[in-house]
Amino acid sequence: MRMCLCCREMKPKRELVRVVLNKEGEIRMDLTGKAPGRGAYLCRQAECVAKLQKTRALDRGFSRPVSDEIYQQLQKELMSGE
């Protein structure tokens, strides 16, 4: 069980999408769930994807500022995966 950063609901790991911050400081979606680095989990619900940037959830999850471009890229990838 993992917690979604936006809605804070506990869900099975397979129902969530992992976003990873690697050693180089790159943030990207980890579809395998096995990439090295700090992971944060998000569900694909439209409400969660919509409030991802508004609440700055990744900033909180990774304890560092995340650029708006990364938020927009992740939102686009999450919405296209449905």
Secondary structure, DSSP 8 states (H G I E B T S, - for coil): -EEBTTT--EE-GGGSEEEEE-TTS-EEEESSS--SSEEEEE---HHHHHHHHHTTHHHHHHTS---HHHHHHHHHHHHHT-
